[in-house]
């Protein structure tokens, strides 16, 4: 059984669209979210910590909104920025930019305590065991009790959806959905099926499911 580490049941329902029936369940575990400039190290660190907690295969995701004209801000800090500045303020900042292109990105981290065959295909993102297992400083993260431990390999899968920042529209979704427009609609204007079909998390899950089918 695969454990999807999240407090949001909706993420598990989305994962069930891509994985075999009964193969995934939600795990509510508050892993440490490190500070990093990219999503990959955060998801990898969380996946290793969650695996040590669950002693079972786990899937962790980290996602963010990356605004081109703001050098990728808020990126990995999207949740904090939403809580402190709010999405309306992010829109106001972006409204003065010449380039309001943006992207939602999601990185899934998978860990089951075993190694992975190296391969250069896009699903694998070219990661090797040692590189995927390394923490943000290139070293293992150690055990959950702070002692040294053998680094655990983590497989990473990325999803990406392009768009642009607009004035808030729509009553659905959550987070930055009202100010993120893709293909003429904000995420908050899309129904659940439409949003899931194009979402960054869905695209990452599709890549993961393709690989996981042979795991």
MARMARLUM-832297 format. One line per 4 residues: number of its first residue (from 1); their letters; for each residue x, y, z of N, C-alpha, C, O. Coordinates in pm, whole numbers, plus 50000, padded with zeros to 5 digits. Each point is the difference from the previous one (the first is absolute). Example, Ala and Ser with C-alpha at 12.3 -4.5 7.8 and 13.67 -1.06 7.14 Angstrom:
<recs>
1) as) 51319:49431:50780:49911:50119:50000:50090:50120:50000:50104:49998:50066  49861:50107:49862:50082:50119:50006:49923:50109:50073:50051:50111:50017 .
</recs>
This chain:
<recs>
1) xxxx) 50083:49881:50000:49917:50119:50000:50088:50125:50000:50094:50011:50079  49876:50081:49834:50072:50127:49991:49934:50103:50091:49878:50017:49997  50202:50051:50084:49948:50104:50087:50030:50137:49938:50116:50034:49976  49779:50043:49999:50016:50136:49951:49996:50091:50121:49899:50009:50069 .
5) xxxx) 50213:50058:49957:50013:50081:50121:49937:50137:49977:50058:50084:49932  49824:49938:50125:49928:50124:49981:49888:50011:50102:49951:49898:50050  50009:50225:49981:49881:50021:50082:49877:50026:49914:49890:50019:50052  50130:49982:49815:49893:50035:49906:49947:49875:49931:50068:49944:49913 .
9) xxxx) 49811:50009:50122:49944:49881:49935:49984:50017:49849:50001:49902:49926  49985:50224:50027:49985:50024:49858:50122:49956:49920:49986:49957:49886  50132:50054:50172:50121:49957:49931:49999:49848:49980:50043:49950:49896  49907:49978:50204:49991:49855:49987:49900:49962:49892:50025:49908:49922 .
13) xxxx) 49862:50162:50073:49901:49971:49896:50060:50027:49862:49972:49927:49905  50108:50177:50084:50065:50028:49871:50098:49889:49966:50007:49958:49884  50069:49994:50214:50095:49891:49976:49929:49873:49957:50052:49924:49918  49829:50053:50136:49924:49878:49966:49958:49998:49853:49970:49894:49947 .
17) xxxx) 50028:50222:49988:49968:50004:49858:50110:49937:49915:49976:49958:49886  50145:50036:50169:50115:49953:49923:50053:49865:50047:50074:49934:49927  49889:50025:50193:50054:49878:50058:49891:49893:50012:49882:50033:50002  50157:49839:50005:49901:49892:50011:49910:50017:50123:50042:50054:50102 .
21) xxxx) 49836:49897:49886:49904:50010:50111:50058:49936:50126:50056:49891:49997  49929:50180:50114:50041:49945:50129:50148:49998:50025:50046:49938:50096  50033:50129:49819:50146:49992:50013:50060:50117:50077:50120:50000:50029  49798:50100:50005:50052:50118:50067:49907:50042:50112:49878:49994:49986 .
25) xxxx) 50179:50049:50126:49923:50052:50111:50071:50121:50059:50121:50018:49981  49804:50063:50091:50057:50123:50056:50074:49972:50130:49954:49922:50083  50161:50142:49934:50076:49995:50123:50014:50142:50052:50060:50085:49934  49885:49942:50182:50009:50132:50063:50126:50003:50087:49998:49952:50113 .
29) xxxx) 50109:50103:49834:50128:50005:50072:50064:50135:49976:50015:50043:49886  50021:50024:50222:50055:50135:49993:50153:49993:49988:50071:50015:50100  49977:49964:49779:50145:49993:49979:50060:50141:49999:49929:50099:49985  50202:49907:50032:50071:50127:50004:50010:50060:49860:50048:49934:49908 .
33) xxxx) 49906:50190:50076:50012:50068:49872:50122:50093:50006:49995:50107:50060  50113:49850:49877:50123:50078:50003:49987:50124:49912:49912:50006:49914  50176:50091:50107:50008:50116:49914:50093:49969:49883:50114:49957:50022  49840:50063:49857:50081:49973:49882:49950:50085:49885:49885:50044:49999 .
37) xxxx) 50203:49980:49902:49964:50084:49886:49921:49924:49894:49944:50061:49909  50050:49806:50102:49927:49919:49905:49907:49902:50070:50014:49975:50120  49891:49970:49804:49904:49907:50058:50059:49862:50023:49962:49931:50095  50131:50027:49820:50055:49865:50008:50059:49964:50134:49964:49897:50057 .
41) xxxx) 50127:50184:49997:50058:49966:50131:49897:49992:50111:50015:49919:50092  49881:50163:49901:49896:49998:50104:49922:49869:49994:49977:49936:50103  49982:50024:49775:49925:49875:49984:50086:49880:50036:49952:49906:50062  50176:50096:49898:50088:49887:50028:50023:49983:50150:49995:49889:50052 .
45) xxxx) 50030:50221:50015:50021:49994:50146:49874:49952:50071:50008:49919:50092  49877:50129:49864:49874:49957:50061:49972:49853:49975:49950:49931:50089  50082:50020:49790:49976:49860:49968:50086:49907:50085:49953:49897:50046  50173:50140:49975:50086:49916:50082:49951:49995:50145:49996:49894:50062 .
49) xxxx) 49966:50223:49991:49951:50005:50138:49869:49923:50014:49980:49929:50099  49930:50085:49802:49871:49929:50006:50019:49850:49989:49930:49923:50066  50166:50034:49850:50024:49855:49989:50050:49943:50131:49957:49893:50042  50133:50179:50024:50051:49950:50128:49887:49993:50104:50001:49914:50087 .
53) xxxx) 49903:50177:49902:49887:49998:50093:49904:49885:49969:49956:49930:50091  50013:50051:49781:49896:49903:49961:50055:49860:49979:49927:49902:50012  50204:50088:49957:50060:49871:49964:49921:49933:49888:49976:49879:50003  49983:50202:49900:49922:49953:49886:50021:50100:49886:50042:50113:50025 .
57) xxxx) 49932:49848:49850:50017:50092:49888:49917:50127:50019:49883:49994:50036  50180:50121:49939:49931:50128:50021:50018:50090:49879:50095:49989:49923  49809:50101:50063:50003:50101:49895:49975:50136:50066:49900:50018:50070  50191:50077:49907:49991:50134:50057:50000:50099:49884:50070:49978:49901 .
61) xxxx) 49854:50129:50110:50005:50101:49893:50030:50137:50058:49965:50031:50114  50099:50051:49805:50017:50141:50033:49969:50078:49873:50040:49960:49891  49890:50150:50124:49956:50076:49883:50011:50149:50027:50010:50043:50114  49989:50035:49777:50006:50144:50017:49968:50073:49872:49996:49941:49892 .
65) xxxx) 49980:50189:50121:49975:50089:49889:50129:50077:49971:50057:50063:50089  49988:49932:49786:50124:50064:49960:49969:50109:49897:49953:49971:49891  50073:50155:50146:49971:50113:49913:50129:50042:49929:50099:50034:50064  49899:49962:49802:50120:50026:49920:50062:50136:50033:50120:50010:50023 .
69) xxxx) 49798:50094:49978:50050:50135:50019:50049:50030:50140:50058:50105:50025  49919:49801:50068:50047:50015:50138:50108:49897:50031:50021:49964:50116  50048:49990:49779:50108:49902:50016:49953:49873:50071:50073:49941:50080  49803:50019:49890:49948:49876:50057:49929:50015:50133:49944:49903:50050 .
73) xxxx) 50056:50216:50008:49928:50023:50126:49848:49986:49977:49951:50042:49896  49974:49900:50199:50040:49952:50132:50058:49859:50003:50060:49962:50100  49924:49959:49795:50065:49870:49989:49980:49912:50122:49887:49977:50042  50224:49971:50016:49989:49909:50115:49939:50066:50123:49962:49931:50095 .
77) xxxx) 50028:50201:49903:49946:50073:50115:49853:50039:49977:49948:50088:50069  49987:49848:49835:49865:50038:49961:49901:49994:50116:49918:50091:50016  50088:49805:50063:49905:49986:50111:50019:50112:50102:49903:50058:50049  50222:49971:49983:50029:50106:50097:49954:50135:49947:49941:50080:50073 .
81) xxxx) 50087:49946:49799:49962:50127:49940:49847:50014:49996:49947:50108:50025  49984:49784:49943:49853:50004:49999:49947:50036:50138:49907:50079:50012  50153:49862:50093:49953:50024:50136:50032:50141:50049:49925:50057:50079  50187:49999:49875:50044:50129:50053:49960:50118:49912:49950:50100:50051 .
85) xxxx) 50071:49889:49817:49966:50110:49910:49860:49986:49942:49928:50099:49983  50032:49777:49987:49871:49975:49935:50012:50005:49849:50090:50063:49946  49819:49869:49987:50010:49989:49854:49971:50133:49931:50054:50027:49892  49862:50055:50168:49971:50130:49937:50126:50086:49993:50022:50069:49900 .
89) xxxx) 50060:49927:50205:50124:50078:50000:50097:49946:49896:50070:50077:49935  49936:49792:50049:50085:49941:49897:49956:50049:49862:50083:50033:49915  49786:49971:50063:49950:50052:49872:50038:50145:49982:50041:50039:49891  49946:50043:50213:50033:50142:49990:50148:50020:49964:50033:50087:49920 .
93) xxxx) 50053:49832:50139:50143:50009:49969:50025:49961:49855:50076:50067:49930  49861:49826:50025:50021:49951:49864:49936:50091:49896:50044:50003:49885  49852:50070:50154:49927:50086:49905:50089:50109:49942:49973:50049:49891  50131:49990:50180:50091:50104:49953:50113:49946:49913:50083:50077:49951 .
97) xxxx) 49919:49793:50029:50108:49939:49923:49968:50000:49851:49884:49991:49961  50220:50020:49956:49982:49982:49856:49977:49853:49967:49928:49967:49905  50133:49946:50173:49989:49856:49978:49922:49938:50116:50052:49987:50110  49822:49975:49864:49917:49940:50104:49983:49850:49979:49909:49938:50056 .
101) xxxx) 50180:50003:49862:49996:49856:49984:50032:49932:50134:50079:50050:50080  49859:49836:49941:50019:49926:50125:49981:49851:49972:49956:49961:49892  50075:49959:50205:49979:49856:49989:49974:49942:50137:50061:50040:50099  49847:49865:49906:49987:49915:50116:50091:49881:49979:49999:49938:49893 .
105) xxxx) 50080:50028:50208:50089:49884:49994:49972:49910:50120:49967:50047:50109  50048:49824:49869:49985:49902:50107:50110:49895:49984:50027:49953:49890  50036:50011:50221:50097:49892:50001:49952:49893:50098:49973:50030:50116  50018:49847:49837:49968:49885:50084:50129:49930:50037:50088:49980:49916 .
109) xxxx) 49923:49983:50210:50113:49921:50047:49952:49864:50047:49912:49991:50086  50147:49902:49858:49960:49863:50036:50117:49931:50069:50114:50009:49955  49857:49922:50155:50103:49925:50072:49938:49871:50052:49893:50000:50059  50179:49889:49917:49955:49872:50055:50115:49923:50066:49988:49881:50028 .
113) xxxx) 50123:50190:49998:50113:49938:50068:50093:49922:49910:50103:49950:50045  49861:50038:49827:50081:49924:49905:50066:50095:49900:49961:50115:49986  50140:49833:49944:50066:50078:49897:49921:49999:49871:49905:49924:49985  50135:50161:49921:49933:50011:49871:50102:49982:49889:50114:50042:50012 .
117) xxxx) 49843:49894:49880:50085:49989:49883:50018:50138:49937:49903:50074:49983  50220:49959:49985:50026:50130:49937:49953:49998:49856:50022:49902:49928  49915:50205:50030:49958:50012:49861:49987:50147:49966:49966:50079:50087  50061:49959:49790:49998:50143:49963:49867:50050:49946:49992:50112:49950 .
121) xxxx) 49903:49806:50059:49874:50040:49938:49936:50114:50078:50035:50022:50116  49871:50052:49821:49942:50119:50064:49927:49972:50131:50000:50083:50090  49938:49799:49920:49928:49968:50122:50096:49996:50119:49967:50043:50110  50153:49907:49864:50099:49986:50106:50076:50128:50025:50066:50015:50103 .
125) xxxx) 49927:50079:49803:50068:50129:50007:50151:49984:50009:50069:50092:50044  49985:49792:49916:50144:49982:49999:50061:49979:50137:50122:50000:50013  49797:49983:50090:50055:49983:50134:50069:49866:50013:49960:49901:49938  50143:50095:50142:50069:49877:50038:49976:49978:50149:49960:50091:50072 .
129) xxxx) 50065:49786:49972:49973:49968:50140:50065:50100:50095:49932:50053:50088  50194:49973:49896:50070:50086:50094:49948:50142:49996:49982:50064:50103  49992:49986:49776:49953:50138:49986:49860:50014:50057:49971:50099:50068  49942:49804:49904:49863:50008:50049:49993:49985:50151:49911:50056:50065 .
133) xxxx) 50184:49868:49991:50000:49978:50144:50059:50116:50076:49976:50015:50120  50102:50069:49813:50069:50108:50068:49902:50107:50046:49898:50024:49935  50133:50040:50175:49922:50112:50049:50036:50125:49924:50079:49993:49905  49866:50123:50133:50024:50124:49928:50144:50046:50002:50041:50079:49915 .
137) xxxx) 50038:49871:50182:50141:50038:50004:50089:49891:49942:50122:50006:50012  49814:49893:49923:50076:49893:49938:50032:49886:50093:50065:49904:49959  49890:50103:50166:50027:49895:50096:49870:49933:50039:49891:50052:49974  50120:49830:50088:49880:49932:50049:49937:50081:50111:50065:50084:50062 .
141) xxxx) 49806:49891:49964:49930:50081:50099:50010:49944:50141:49955:50063:50095  50104:49818:49918:50010:49941:50132:49871:49935:50043:49899:50006:49930  50104:49931:50186:49882:49932:50050:49903:50097:50062:50033:50117:50021  49846:49834:50009:49898:50086:50058:50036:50045:50141:49943:50096:50051 .
145) xxxx) 50153:49834:50012:50041:50040:50134:50122:50090:49996:50057:50031:50105  49984:50013:49776:50111:50092:49987:50134:49931:49983:50100:50067:49977  49905:49800:50034:50124:49928:49983:50025:49974:49853:49908:50010:49919  50216:49957:50047:50033:49970:49861:49930:49873:49958:49984:49907:50079 .
149) xxxx) 49974:50088:49798:49934:49882:49945:50034:49990:49853:50035:50100:49937  49955:49780:50008:50023:49982:49858:49894:50075:49921:49881:49980:50023  50161:50107:49883:49899:50074:49922:49906:49905:49926:50042:49896:49948  49832:50141:50046:49899:49920:49931:49976:50057:49861:49979:50121:49986 .
153) xxxx) 50022:49795:49911:49970:50049:49865:49857:50050:49990:49908:49942:50057  50075:50166:49869:49869:50059:49975:49987:50026:49850:50091:50056:49938  49797:49904:50005:49973:50025:49859:49913:50125:49990:49904:50015:50075  50130:50076:49831:49928:50125:49985:49927:50005:49866:50051:49955:49898 .
157) xxxx) 49827:50101:50104:49917:50014:49880:49941:50141:50001:49941:50042:50099  50075:50029:49791:49959:50140:49995:49885:50021:49903:49997:49943:49890  49908:50141:50151:49891:50043:49913:49999:50151:49990:50036:50069:50095  49924:49982:49790:50011:50143:49971:49883:50043:49913:49966:49932:49904 .
161) xxxx) 49972:50180:50131:49894:50055:49914:50024:50150:49986:50009:50071:50101  50003:49979:49776:50027:50142:49978:49873:50084:50005:49890:49949:49978  50126:50177:50050:49887:50092:50002:50048:50142:50021:50114:50034:49966  49799:50048:50089:50039:50138:50032:49917:50050:50116:49894:49947:50031 .
165) xxxx) 50157:50159:50033:49932:50059:50115:49897:50102:49951:50032:50087:49919  49845:49902:50132:49890:50090:49962:49928:50046:50127:50026:49950:50109  49884:50145:49874:49915:50042:50112:49915:49881:50044:49960:49919:49917  50010:50070:50213:49925:49884:50050:49867:49980:49928:49921:50093:49982 .
169) xxxx) 50056:49780:49976:49873:49962:49935:49965:49859:50043:50088:49914:50015  49783:50062:50006:49953:49866:50029:49979:49975:50148:50062:50064:50085  49849:49842:49944:49963:49970:50138:50049:49863:50047:49979:49964:50116  50084:49959:49796:50043:49866:50038:50146:49996:50039:50066:50103:50014 .
173) xxxx) 49984:49773:50004:50140:49980:50028:50042:50051:50136:49918:50018:50090  50210:50007:49923:50056:50048:50126:50135:50064:49971:50050:49993:49888  50008:50070:50212:50131:50059:49985:50004:50105:49890:49918:50092:49996  50179:49893:49914:50022:50097:49893:49911:49978:49878:50014:50071:49900 .
177) xxxx) 49896:49833:50106:49917:49966:49884:49929:50120:49937:49994:50008:49877  49951:50086:50202:49927:50112:49937:50088:50094:49917:49948:50069:49913  50184:49935:50112:50085:50095:49926:50088:49931:49897:50084:50064:49938  49898:49805:50043:50082:49925:49903:49913:49959:49882:49908:49919:50014 .
181) xxxx) 50121:50137:49870:49923:49971:49880:50077:49906:49908:50118:50022:49970  49814:49873:49987:50057:49904:49904:49899:49978:49888:49886:49961:50025  50157:50064:49854:49915:49976:49882:49866:50075:50011:49895:49946:49969  50112:50181:50077:49881:50084:50002:49914:49992:50124:49907:50079:50015 .
185) xxxx) 50121:49827:50075:49923:49985:50124:50094:50000:50119:50111:49948:49994  49842:50112:50116:50075:49982:50124:49968:49861:50056:49897:49942:49969  50194:50008:50112:49974:49871:50064:49874:50006:50085:49932:49899:50016  50035:50220:50039:49881:50013:50083:49872:49999:49917:49891:49981:50055 .
189) xxxx) 50121:50040:49813:49883:49995:49912:49975:49860:49945:49893:49973:49945  50204:49938:50069:49987:49864:49947:49927:49909:50098:50011:50017:50121  49913:49888:49825:49945:49898:50089:50112:49902:50036:50108:50005:49942  49865:49907:50153:50104:49912:50053:50061:49911:49892:50122:49984:49995 .
193) xxxx) 49794:49958:49919:50052:49911:49896:50089:50074:49902:50106:49948:49962  49854:50171:49998:50080:50080:49906:50134:50039:50063:50105:49989:49937  49890:50057:50188:50123:50039:50068:50094:49881:50018:50120:50012:49974  49829:49874:50069:50083:49882:50020:50064:49953:49869:50110:49947:50000 .
197) xxxx) 49817:50074:49889:50051:49954:49870:50123:50078:49956:50082:49948:49924  49932:50177:50122:50112:50082:49956:50096:50036:50114:50100:50068:49977  49870:49888:50144:50075:50048:50115:50144:49950:50003:50032:49896:49944  50052:50181:50122:50140:49965:50018:50014:49871:50081:50086:49917:49970 .
201) xxxx) 49830:50066:50131:50007:49878:50080:49956:49880:49917:50061:49893:50009  49834:50124:49910:49955:49891:49915:50107:49956:49901:50016:49881:49974  50057:50216:49971:50106:49966:49904:50115:49927:50069:50058:49908:49942  49973:50132:50180:50103:49928:50076:49951:49859:50036:50077:49904:49993 .
205) xxxx) 49796:50084:50044:49944:49869:50034:49998:49907:49879:50022:49880:50014  49951:50174:49868:50000:49917:49879:50138:49942:49975:50013:49882:49965  50091:50199:50053:50138:49951:49983:50032:49894:50106:50059:49896:49970  49901:50133:50153:50026:49904:50107:49928:49868:49975:50060:49894:50015 .
209) xxxx) 49814:50111:49946:49921:49879:49977:50061:49914:49890:50000:49877:50008  50052:50189:49887:50064:49926:49891:50119:49921:50052:50020:49884:49964  50060:50180:50120:50117:49933:50055:49961:49897:50106:50055:49890:50003  49850:50145:50083:49962:49915:50113:49935:49870:49954:50004:49900:50072 .
213) xxx) 49937:50101:49811:49934:49878:49948:50098:49885:49987:49959:49884:50006  50169:50145:49977:50102:49896:49986:50082:49982:50126:50095:49922:50001  49872:50150:50103:50077:49995:50124:49976:49868:50073:50057:49978:50107 .
</recs>
